């Protein structure tokens, strides 16, 4: 943050009951940069999403834009300047995103380089129907502050991926801005909430839930029905393979609660059907299928949408 080329910012830093010396380090920076860093202490420990929502309530009423930077991520020096420039170019833009570095891989591509302002429903349709994913993580995007202030709490704590859900919600009525530069870095090899469920392939479940929730608003009915059928087939096929591979109780608890958060339930008969289909493929091609199954059980299924 201190190296941003755009200088008209305030850094609201939240200490969520840290006990490892972080608070003292933050206090030192507040003293060294008066007027630029404001340190807020929570009264009790908050969950991740509760902490996000609390932090957003502390944003100055004078702010025009706000951006979250997660503790294990970073943004590059031109990030704020480039994003604000795009947002200022069109008052209909509610969210600005960009390419991001996810570990050592560039992510967020897929939009034509000539397009910096895209109608919100169009972006939603592209993402829901294909492999495009331009939202990234909370660190990736910049919000127009009036949107954040208009919804309390901003993030829906009951959803599987609250940041993705917020973007889809906003883009129903606002346009989308995009900077064709790498402006942020997301860690994914560290110990975090997302890393602990990475082997559960949450992206498969999230893509299905978001398609069911927001698809009817931007995708034609027949096309949507085909997409949902394809996503459900892929999802239950994945669950069947994991069932045969001996998935543990935490895995099933995650997927049952995840489905419930989207108003869905785990369909036992459908799962049984896919287990039978997987077994039939094993019988038809025992050697090749066994190798594929072994490989999938040894590592998480890879989908188009990265885990954030």
ROLOKOL-411638 format. One line per 10 residues: number of its first residue (from 1); their letters; for each residue x, z, y of N, C-alpha, C, CB. Coordinates in steps of 0.1 Angstrom, whole numbers, plus 2048, in hexadecimal, padded with zeros to 3 digits. Last residue first. Glycine has a CB too. Layout:
BEGIN
NUM> A> X Z Y X Z Y X Z Y X Z Y  ...;
This chain:
BEGIN
308> XXXXXXXXXX> 798 7D1 73E 79D 7D6 74B 79D 7E5 74B 795 7D0 757  79F 7B8 727 79B 7C6 729 7A1 7CB 736 79F 7CF 71D  796 796 72F 7A0 7A1 72C 79A 7AF 72E 7AC 7A0 735  782 77F 71F 783 789 72A 78C 794 726 774 78E 72C  786 771 707 78A 76B 714 78B 775 71F 780 760 718  795 786 6EE 78A 77E 6F4 78E 779 701 77D 787 6F5  7A3 790 6D0 7A5 78B 6DD 79A 783 6E2 7B2 783 6DE  7A0 7AE 6BD 79B 7A0 6BF 79D 79C 6CE 78C 79E 6BB  7BD 7C2 6B8 7B0 7C0 6BE 7AC 7B1 6BF 7AF 7C6 6CB  7CE 7C2 698 7CE 7C1 6A6 7C0 7BE 6AC 7D8 7B6 6AB;
298> XXXXXXXXXX> 7C8 7C5 67D 7D4 7CA 682 7D6 7CA 691 7E0 7C3 67C  7B1 7B7 678 7B1 7C5 677 7BD 7CC 67C 7AF 7C9 668  7BB 79D 67B 7B1 7A2 685 7B0 7B1 684 7A3 79C 683  7CC 79A 665 7D1 799 673 7C8 79F 67D 7D4 78A 676  7B9 79D 650 7C4 7A6 652 7CA 7A6 660 7CF 7A4 647  7AA 786 655 7A4 793 656 7AF 79E 658 79B 797 64A  7BD 772 64F 7B6 773 65C 7B0 781 65F 7AB 768 65E  7C3 777 634 7CD 778 63F 7C7 779 64C 7D6 76B 63E  7AA 773 629 7B0 780 628 7BB 782 632 7B6 782 61A  7A5 758 62D 79D 762 634 7A3 770 634 78F 762 62D;
288> XXXXXXXXXX> 7B9 74C 61D 7BA 74A 62C 7B1 755 633 7B4 73C 62F  7B1 756 603 7BE 759 609 7BE 758 618 7C8 74E 603  794 750 600 79A 75D 5FF 7A7 760 605 79A 761 5F0  77D 740 609 78B 73D 60C 792 74A 60C 78C 736 61A  765 749 5FE 767 73B 5FF 776 738 601 75F 735 609  767 765 601 766 75F 5F3 769 750 5F3 758 762 5EE  768 767 61D 773 76C 615 773 766 607 773 77B 614  74F 75D 623 75B 756 627 767 75A 620 75D 757 637  740 772 618 73F 765 613 74B 75C 617 732 75E 617  747 787 629 74B 788 61B 74A 77A 614 742 792 614;
278> XXXXXXXXXX> 73B 77E 641 74A 77F 640 74F 780 632 74E 78C 648  721 77F 639 727 772 63D 736 773 63C 722 76E 64B  71D 79A 635 71C 791 62A 722 784 62D 70D 78F 627  721 7A3 64F 72A 7A7 645 729 79E 639 726 7B6 641  70B 797 65B 718 791 65E 722 797 655 71C 795 66D  6F6 7A6 64F 6F6 798 64D 704 792 650 6EC 791 657  6FC 7BF 65A 6FD 7BD 64C 6FE 7AE 648 6F2 7C4 644  6F6 7BB 675 704 7BE 671 706 7BB 662 707 7CC 675  6DB 7B8 672 6E3 7AD 677 6F1 7AE 674 6E1 7AB 686  6D4 7D1 66A 6D1 7C5 661 6D9 7B9 665 6C2 7C2 660;
268> XXXXXXXXXX> 6DB 7E1 681 6E1 7E3 673 6E0 7D7 66A 6DB 7EF 66D  6E2 7DB 6A0 6D8 7D7 697 6DF 7D7 689 6D4 7C8 69A  6E6 7F2 6B9 6ED 7EC 6AE 6E3 7E8 6A3 6F8 7F5 6A9  6D4 7EA 6D7 6D7 7F3 6CC 6DF 7EB 6C2 6CA 7F9 6C6  6D3 7EA 6FC 6D3 7E4 6EF 6D5 7EE 6E4 6DE 7D8 6EE  6D6 7F3 716 6C9 7F2 711 6C8 7EB 703 6C0 7EB 71A  6F1 7F6 71B 6EA 7E9 720 6DC 7E8 71B 6F3 7DE 71B  6F7 80E 710 6F8 80D 71E 6F2 800 724 706 80E 722  6F5 807 6F5 6EA 80F 6FB 6EA 80E 70A 6EB 81D 6F6  70D 7FA 6F1 700 7F2 6F0 6F5 7FA 6F7 6FD 7F0 6E1;
258> XXXXXXXXXX> 71D 811 6F4 71E 805 6FD 712 7FD 6FD 72B 7FD 6F9  716 821 6DF 713 826 6EC 714 81A 6F6 71D 831 6F0  71F 810 6CA 711 814 6CA 70D 819 6D8 70E 820 6C0  73A 80D 6D0 731 802 6D1 723 805 6D1 734 7F9 6C4  744 828 6CE 746 820 6DA 73C 815 6DB 754 81B 6DB  73D 82F 6B4 737 836 6BF 738 82F 6CC 73E 844 6C0  74E 81D 6A6 73F 81B 6A5 738 823 6B0 73A 81F 698  767 828 6AD 764 81A 6AF 755 818 6B0 76A 811 6A4  766 842 6A4 767 83F 6B2 763 831 6B6 775 842 6B7  766 83E 688 75A 843 68F 75A 841 69E 758 852 68C;
248> XXXXXXXXXX> 778 81F 680 775 82E 67F 769 831 688 781 835 684  776 803 66A 776 809 677 771 817 677 76D 800 680  77C 7F4 652 77D 803 652 77D 809 660 788 808 64A  779 7DA 64F 787 7DF 651 788 7EE 652 78D 7D8 65D  75E 7D6 64F 766 7D4 642 774 7D9 643 766 7C5 63F  75B 7DB 66A 754 7E4 660 75C 7E3 653 745 7E0 65E  768 7C6 675 76D 7D4 677 767 7DE 66E 76B 7D8 686  758 7B1 66D 766 7B1 669 76B 7BF 66B 76E 7A7 671  740 7B9 67B 740 7B8 66C 74F 7B8 667 739 7AB 667  747 7B6 696 744 7C3 690 744 7C3 681 736 7C7 695;
238> XXXXXXXXXX> 74B 79A 697 756 7A3 699 754 7B1 693 759 7A5 6A8  731 792 692 73C 78E 689 748 797 68A 73F 77F 68B  725 79C 6A9 722 7A2 69C 72C 79E 691 714 79F 698  731 78B 6BC 733 79A 6BD 730 7A0 6AF 729 79F 6C7  72A 771 6B5 739 775 6B6 73A 784 6B5 73F 770 6C2  70E 774 6B8 714 770 6AB 723 774 6AA 713 761 6A8  70C 77A 6D2 708 784 6C9 70E 781 6BB 6F8 784 6C8  715 762 6DE 71C 76F 6E0 719 779 6D6 719 774 6EE  702 74F 6D4 710 74E 6D1 718 75B 6D3 716 743 6DA  6EA 75A 6E0 6EB 759 6D1 6FA 757 6CD 6E3 74C 6CD;
228> XXXXXXXXXX> 6F1 758 6FB 6EF 765 6F5 6F0 764 6E6 6E1 76B 6F9  6F2 73C 6FD 6FE 744 700 6FC 752 6FA 700 745 70F  6D7 735 6F8 6E2 730 6EF 6EF 738 6F1 6E5 721 6F2  6CA 741 70D 6C7 745 6FF 6D2 741 6F5 6B9 73F 6FB  6D5 733 723 6D8 741 721 6D5 746 713 6CF 749 72B  6CA 71A 71F 6D8 71B 71E 6DC 72A 71C 6DF 716 72B  6AF 721 724 6B3 71B 717 6C2 71D 715 6AF 70D 715  6B0 72B 73F 6AB 733 734 6B0 72E 726 69C 733 733  6CD 729 754 6C0 723 74F 6BD 729 741 6C1 713 74E  6DB 744 765 6DC 73A 75A 6CE 736 755 6E5 740 74F;
218> XXXXXXXXXX> 6D6 759 777 6DE 74D 77B 6E0 742 771 6EB 752 780  6C7 76D 76D 6C6 76B 77B 6CE 75E 780 6CC 777 782  6CC 770 752 6BF 76B 756 6BE 768 765 6B4 775 752  6E6 77C 752 6E4 76E 74F 6D7 769 753 6E5 76C 740  6E8 797 756 6E8 78F 762 6E6 780 75F 6F5 790 768  6E3 7A3 73C 6DE 7A9 748 6DD 79F 754 6E7 7B5 74C  6EF 792 729 6E1 796 727 6DB 79B 734 6DF 7A0 71C  709 791 733 701 785 731 6F2 788 730 706 77D 725  710 7AC 731 70F 7A6 73E 707 799 73D 71D 7A3 744  711 7AF 714 708 7B7 71D 706 7B1 72A 70D 7C5 71E;
208> XXXXXXXXXX> 725 79C 70D 717 79B 708 70D 7A3 711 716 7A0 6F9  73B 7A7 71A 737 799 71D 728 797 719 740 78F 717  73D 7C0 70E 73A 7BF 71C 735 7B1 71F 747 7C2 724  744 7B9 6F3 738 7C0 6F6 734 7BE 704 739 7CF 6F3  75D 7AD 6F8 753 7A6 6F1 745 7AC 6F3 755 7A6 6E1  76C 7C1 705 768 7B5 70C 75D 7AD 705 775 7AC 70E  773 7D5 6F3 768 7D7 6FC 763 7CB 703 76B 7E2 705  783 7D7 6DA 77F 7CA 6E0 772 7CC 6E9 77C 7C0 6D5  78E 7EE 6D0 77F 7ED 6CE 77A 7DF 6D3 778 7F8 6D4  7A7 7F0 6DA 7A5 7EB 6CC 797 7E9 6C8 7AC 7F5 6C2;
198> XXXXXXXXXX> 7A3 7FC 6F3 7A6 7ED 6F2 7A4 7E8 6E4 7B5 7EB 6F6  79E 815 6F9 793 80E 6F2 796 7FF 6F0 786 810 6F9  7B4 81E 705 7B0 826 6FA 7A5 81F 6F2 7AB 834 6FE  7B7 80E 71C 7C0 80C 710 7BB 813 704 7CE 810 714  7A4 819 72D 7A2 80C 727 7AB 809 71B 7A4 801 732  7B0 832 734 7A3 832 72D 7A0 824 727 798 834 738  7D3 830 72A 7C8 831 733 7BB 831 72C 7C9 825 73D  7F4 82C 727 7EA 834 721 7DF 836 72C 7EF 842 71D  7FD 809 72C 7FF 818 72E 7F3 81F 728 800 81B 73D  7FA 7EE 72D 802 7F4 721 804 803 722 80F 7ED 720;
188> XXXXXXXXXX> 7EF 7E5 743 7E6 7E6 738 7ED 7EB 72B 7E0 7D8 734  7EE 7E3 767 7F5 7E7 75A 7EB 7E8 74F 7FB 7F5 75D  7EB 7C9 77D 7E3 7D2 775 7EC 7D6 769 7D6 7CC 770  7F1 7BF 79E 7F7 7C1 791 7EF 7CC 78A 806 7C5 792  7E7 7A6 7B6 7E7 7B3 7B1 7ED 7B3 7A3 7D9 7B9 7B0  7E9 78C 7BF 7E9 796 7C9 7E9 7A4 7C4 7DD 795 7D2  7F1 76B 7BC 7F1 778 7B4 7F3 783 7BE 7FD 777 7AA  7D9 755 7CB 7E6 75B 7CA 7E5 767 7C1 7EB 75F 7D9  7C1 74A 7D6 7C8 744 7CB 7D7 748 7CB 7C7 734 7CB  7A6 75E 7DC 7B3 75B 7E1 7BC 756 7D5 7BA 767 7E8;
178> XXXXXXXXXX> 783 75B 7E1 78E 75B 7D7 79B 756 7DE 78B 752 7CB  763 769 7E5 76F 763 7EA 77A 764 7E1 772 76A 7F8  741 763 7E0 74D 768 7DA 759 761 7E1 74D 765 7CB  722 76F 7F0 72B 765 7EB 738 76B 7E7 72D 75A 7F5  705 782 7E6 711 780 7EE 71A 775 7E8 719 78D 7F0  6F1 787 7D3 6ED 784 7E1 6F9 781 7EA 6E5 790 7E6  6FE 78A 7BB 6F0 784 7BB 6EC 780 7C9 6E6 78E 7B5  715 797 7BE 715 788 7C0 708 782 7BD 71F 783 7B6  710 7B2 7B8 712 7AE 7C6 710 79F 7C8 720 7B2 7CB  70E 7B1 79C 703 7B5 7A4 704 7B0 7B3 702 7C5 7A4;
168> XXXXXXXXXX> 727 7A9 794 71C 7A0 791 710 7A4 79A 718 7A2 782  736 7BF 79E 738 7B2 7A3 72C 7A8 7A0 745 7AC 79D  72B 7D4 78F 729 7D4 79D 72C 7C7 7A3 733 7DE 7A4  734 7CD 775 725 7CE 778 723 7CD 787 720 7DB 772  74F 7D0 778 74A 7C3 775 73B 7C3 779 74C 7BF 767  74F 7EC 77C 755 7E4 786 750 7D5 784 764 7E4 786  745 7F7 764 73E 7F9 770 742 7F0 77B 73F 807 775  740 7F0 746 74A 7ED 74F 744 7EC 75D 751 7DF 74C  729 7FD 73C 735 7FD 734 741 7FA 73D 734 7F3 729  715 814 751 719 807 74B 726 807 744 719 7FC 756;
158> XXXXXXXXXX> 710 82B 75E 70A 82A 751 70E 81D 74A 6FB 82A 751  719 82B 778 720 833 76E 71B 831 760 720 842 771  71C 812 78D 712 818 784 71A 81E 779 709 80C 77F  72B 817 7AD 72D 813 79F 722 81A 796 73B 816 79A  71F 823 7C3 722 815 7C3 724 810 7B5 72F 812 7CB  702 839 7C1 711 836 7C0 713 827 7BF 717 83E 7B4  6FB 825 7DC 701 832 7D9 6FA 837 7CC 6FF 83C 7E4  700 80A 7F1 6FC 80E 7E4 703 81B 7E0 700 803 7D9  70A 805 80A 6FC 803 808 6F7 807 7FB 6F9 7F4 80A  726 807 80A 71E 811 810 70F 810 80D 721 811 81F;
148> XXXXXXXXXX> 72C 7EE 7FE 730 7FB 7F7 727 806 7FD 73F 7FE 7F8  724 7DD 811 71E 7DC 804 720 7E9 7FD 724 7D0 7FC  735 7E3 826 726 7E5 828 71F 7E5 81B 721 7DB 832  74E 7DB 81E 74B 7E9 81E 73C 7EC 81F 752 7F0 829  754 7C3 806 750 7C5 814 74A 7D3 814 745 7BA 818  770 7C8 7F0 762 7C8 7F3 760 7C8 802 75B 7D4 7EC  788 7B8 7DC 786 7BE 7E9 777 7BD 7EC 78E 7B8 7F4  797 7BB 7BB 78E 7B6 7C5 78D 7BE 7D2 780 7B6 7BF  7AA 7C7 7AA 7AB 7B9 7AD 7A3 7B5 7B9 7A7 7B1 7A1  7A5 7E2 7A3 7B0 7DF 7AC 7B1 7D1 7B1 7BD 7E2 7A4;
138> XXXXXXXXXX> 78F 7DF 791 78D 7E4 79F 798 7E2 7A8 789 7F3 79F  799 7C0 781 796 7CE 781 793 7D3 78F 7A3 7D6 77B  78A 7A0 780 796 7A8 77D 791 7B7 77C 7A0 7A7 787  77A 78A 787 779 797 78E 785 7A0 78B 76C 79E 788  77C 772 77A 783 773 787 782 781 78D 77E 769 790  77B 762 75E 779 770 762 782 773 76E 77C 77A 757  76F 748 749 773 74C 757 771 75B 759 76C 743 761  763 740 732 76F 749 731 774 74D 73E 77A 742 729  73F 73F 737 74C 73A 732 757 744 731 751 72E 73A  728 74A 741 727 73F 737 734 73A 731 720 733 73D;
128> XXXXXXXXXX> 72F 75D 753 726 761 748 726 756 73D 718 763 74D  73F 74E 765 745 759 75D 73C 75D 751 747 765 766  72D 73C 770 739 737 76A 73F 742 761 743 733 774  719 74E 77B 716 744 770 722 73F 769 70E 738 776  728 75B 78E 722 762 783 71F 759 778 715 76A 788  72E 745 79F 739 74D 799 733 754 78D 740 756 7A3  713 73F 7A7 71B 735 7A0 727 73C 799 721 72B 7AA  70B 756 7B5 705 752 7A9 70C 748 7A1 6F7 74D 7AB  71E 754 7CC 71E 75F 7C3 717 75B 7B5 717 76B 7C8  72F 736 7D5 722 73E 7D5 722 748 7CA 716 734 7D3;
118> XXXXXXXXXX> 750 73A 7E1 747 735 7D6 73A 73D 7D6 74E 736 7C8  76D 732 7F1 760 738 7F3 756 732 7E9 75B 737 802  782 724 7E9 785 731 7ED 778 739 7EF 78E 732 7F9  78D 708 7D7 781 710 7DA 785 71F 7DD 777 710 7CF  7A3 6FB 7CF 79E 6F7 7DC 792 700 7E0 79A 6E9 7DC  7A9 703 7B5 7B1 708 7C0 7AC 705 7CE 7C0 703 7BF  78D 70C 7A1 795 701 7A7 79D 707 7B4 78C 6F5 7AC  791 728 78B 78A 722 797 793 717 79D 786 72C 7A2  7A3 731 778 797 72A 774 78F 723 77F 78E 733 76D  7B2 752 776 7B2 744 77A 7A5 73D 774 7BE 73C 774;
108> XXXXXXXXXX> 7B6 76C 76F 7AD 769 779 7AC 75B 77D 7B0 771 785  7DA 774 76A 7CC 773 765 7C3 770 772 7C7 780 75F  7FA 771 75D 7F1 76E 768 7E3 76D 763 7F6 762 770  80B 78B 74C 803 77E 74B 7FA 77D 757 7FB 77F 73F  818 7A2 748 820 797 74C 819 78A 74C 82C 796 742  7FF 7B6 754 80B 7B7 74D 815 7AC 751 808 7B6 73D  7F0 7A0 766 7EC 7AA 75C 7F7 7AB 752 7DE 7A5 755  7ED 797 786 7F7 798 77B 7F3 7A3 772 806 79A 781  7D3 783 793 7DA 790 791 7E4 78F 786 7CF 79B 78E  7C3 76F 7AC 7CA 770 7A0 7D0 77E 79F 7D5 765 79E;
98> XXXXXXXXXX> 7A6 780 7BC 7B2 778 7BC 7B8 777 7AE 7BD 77D 7C6  789 786 7D1 792 789 7C6 79E 77F 7C6 78A 787 7B8  771 795 7E5 77C 78C 7E4 785 790 7D9 784 78D 7F2  74E 797 7EC 759 79B 7E3 764 791 7E4 755 79D 7D4  73D 78C 7FE 73C 79A 7FB 747 7A0 7F3 72F 79D 7F4  73A 774 817 742 778 80C 741 787 80A 751 774 80E  72D 76C 82E 725 76D 822 72D 772 816 71F 760 81F  73F 769 842 738 776 841 72F 777 835 730 778 84E  75E 75B 83E 750 758 83B 749 766 839 74F 750 82E  778 763 845 774 754 846 765 752 844 77C 74C 83D;
88> XXXXXXXXXX> 77C 77D 83D 778 77A 84B 774 76C 84E 784 77D 854  783 779 823 777 780 826 772 77D 834 778 78F 824  79D 76D 826 792 766 81F 784 76C 823 794 766 810  7AA 782 833 7A9 775 83A 79E 76D 833 7B6 76D 838  7A9 797 821 7A1 798 82D 7A0 78B 834 7A8 7A2 837  7BB 78C 80E 7AD 78E 80A 7A4 78F 817 7AC 79A 802  7D4 78B 81C 7CE 77E 816 7BF 780 813 7D5 77B 809  7D8 7A6 823 7D7 79B 82D 7D0 78F 828 7E6 798 832  7D8 7B3 80A 7CE 7B6 814 7CC 7AB 81E 7D0 7C3 81B  7F0 7A6 7FE 7E2 7A7 7F8 7D8 7A9 802 7E2 7B3 7EE;
78> XXXXXXXXXX> 80A 7A4 803 801 79B 80B 7F3 79C 806 805 78C 809  817 7B7 7F2 817 7B8 801 80D 7B0 808 825 7B5 806  802 7BE 7D5 80E 7B8 7DB 80C 7B8 7EB 810 7AA 7D6  7F8 7DC 7C5 7F4 7D0 7CC 801 7CB 7D4 7E8 7D2 7D6  7F6 7EC 7A5 7FC 7EA 7B2 7F7 7DD 7B8 80B 7EB 7B1  7EB 807 78F 7EC 7F9 793 7F4 7F8 7A0 7DE 7F2 794  7E5 821 789 7EF 81B 781 7F1 80C 784 7EC 81D 772  7D0 828 79B 7DD 82F 79C 7E8 828 794 7DB 83D 797  7C0 80C 7AB 7C1 816 7A1 7CF 81B 7A0 7BD 810 793  7B3 806 7C9 7C0 804 7C2 7C1 80F 7B8 7CC 804 7CC;
68> XXXXXXXXXX> 798 7F6 7D9 79D 801 7D0 7AA 7FD 7CA 793 804 7C5  78F 7EF 7FA 796 7EA 7EE 79B 7F6 7E6 7A1 7E0 7F1  779 7E4 813 77F 7EF 80B 785 7E9 7FE 776 7FA 809  771 7DA 835 774 7D7 827 77A 7E3 820 77E 7CB 826  76C 7E8 84C 764 7DC 849 766 7D7 83A 769 7D0 852  768 80A 856 76F 800 84E 766 7F4 84C 773 805 840  75B 81E 861 760 814 86A 766 808 862 76A 819 874  758 832 84F 74C 82A 853 74F 81E 85C 742 833 85A  771 834 836 76D 835 844 760 82C 847 778 831 84D  76A 840 816 76F 835 81E 769 836 82C 76B 827 818;
58> XXXXXXXXXX> 75F 852 805 768 858 80F 76D 84D 818 774 85E 808  751 846 7F2 749 84D 7FC 752 852 807 741 858 7F6  765 83D 7E1 75E 833 7EA 756 83A 7F4 756 82A 7E1  76B 854 7D3 775 84E 7DC 76E 845 7E6 780 847 7D4  754 857 7C3 757 861 7CD 761 85B 7D8 75D 86E 7C7  756 841 7B3 74B 842 7BC 74E 84C 7C7 73E 846 7B4  76E 848 7A5 76D 83B 7AD 762 83C 7B7 76B 82F 7A4  766 85F 798 770 860 7A2 771 853 7AB 77E 861 79B  753 855 787 74F 85F 791 759 85F 79C 74C 86D 78B  764 846 777 75A 83F 77F 755 848 78A 74E 83A 777;
48> XXXXXXXXXX> 774 85B 76B 77A 850 772 770 849 77C 77F 846 768  767 87C 773 76A 871 76A 76F 865 772 75D 86E 761  776 896 786 76C 88C 785 771 882 77A 76A 885 792  77B 8B9 78B 77F 8AD 785 774 8A3 782 786 8B0 777  771 8C5 7AC 772 8C6 79D 776 8B9 797 764 8CB 797  776 8BD 7C5 774 8CB 7C3 775 8CE 7B4 767 8CF 7C8  791 8A6 7CE 784 8A9 7C8 783 8B8 7C5 782 8A1 7BB  7A0 8A0 7ED 7A1 8A8 7E1 793 8AA 7DB 7A8 8B6 7E3  7B0 886 7FF 7A3 88D 7FB 7A5 894 7EE 797 883 7FB  7C5 87B 818 7C4 881 80B 7B7 889 809 7D0 889 808;
38> XXXXXXXXXX> 7CB 85E 828 7C2 86A 829 7C1 86F 81B 7B5 866 82F  7E4 84D 83A 7E0 852 82D 7D7 85E 82F 7EC 855 824  7E7 848 855 7E5 83D 84C 7E0 841 83E 7F3 835 84B  7EA 85F 864 7E0 855 869 7DE 84A 85F 7E4 850 876  80D 863 85C 800 868 862 7F7 85D 867 804 871 86D  820 861 845 819 856 84B 80C 85B 851 816 84B 840  82B 879 83E 834 86F 842 82D 863 849 83C 86A 836  815 887 835 81C 88D 841 826 882 846 825 899 83C  80D 878 820 804 87A 82B 80B 87E 837 7F9 884 827  823 87C 80F 820 86E 815 817 86F 820 81B 865 80A;
28> XXXXXXXXXX> 81F 897 808 82B 892 80F 829 885 815 837 892 805  807 896 7FA 808 89D 807 814 899 80F 808 8AC 804  80F 888 7E3 806 882 7EC 806 888 7FA 7F8 882 7E7  81F 89B 7D7 825 88F 7DB 81C 888 7E6 827 885 7CF  80C 8AF 7D3 817 8B2 7DC 81E 8A5 7E0 821 8BB 7D5  7FC 8A2 7C0 7F6 8A6 7CD 801 8A8 7D7 7EE 8B2 7CB  80C 89F 7A9 808 893 7B1 803 896 7BF 7FE 88B 7A9  812 8B4 799 81A 8B2 7A5 816 8A6 7AE 828 8B1 7A1  7FE 8B5 786 80C 8B1 782 815 8AF 78E 80B 8A4 77A  7E4 8B8 788 7EC 8C5 787 7FA 8C2 783 7E5 8CE 77C;
18> XXXXXXXXXX> 7C8 8AB 79B 7D5 8A9 794 7DC 8B7 793 7DD 89F 79C  7AD 8A8 7A4 7B1 8B5 79D 7BE 8B3 795 7A7 8B9 794  7B0 88D 7AF 7A6 891 7A6 7AB 89D 79D 7A1 885 79D  7B6 883 7CE 7BC 88C 7C4 7B1 892 7BC 7C5 897 7CB  7B5 864 7DD 7AD 86F 7D7 7B5 876 7CC 7A0 869 7D0  7BC 856 7FB 7C2 859 7EF 7BA 866 7E9 7D1 85C 7F0  7B6 83C 80F 7B0 848 80B 7B4 84B 7FD 7A0 847 80C  7C7 82D 828 7C8 82F 81A 7C2 83C 816 7D7 82F 815  7BD 814 83F 7BE 823 83C 7BE 824 82D 7B2 82B 843  7CA 7F9 851 7C4 7FF 846 7C5 80E 846 7CA 7F9 839;
8> XXXXXXXX> 7D8 7E1 85F 7CC 7E9 864 7C4 7EE 858 7C3 7DF 86C  7ED 7D1 856 7EF 7DF 859 7E3 7E7 85D 7F9 7DF 864  7F8 7BC 83E 7ED 7BF 846 7ED 7CE 849 7DF 7BB 83F  80E 7BF 82D 810 7B8 839 804 7B9 843 813 7A9 837  814 7DE 81C 80B 7D3 81F 80E 7CD 82C 7FC 7D9 820  824 7F3 813 82A 7E6 816 821 7DB 819 833 7E2 80A  813 808 80C 81C 809 818 823 7FC 81C 826 814 816  808 800 7F4 800 800 800 809 800 80D 7F7 80C 800;
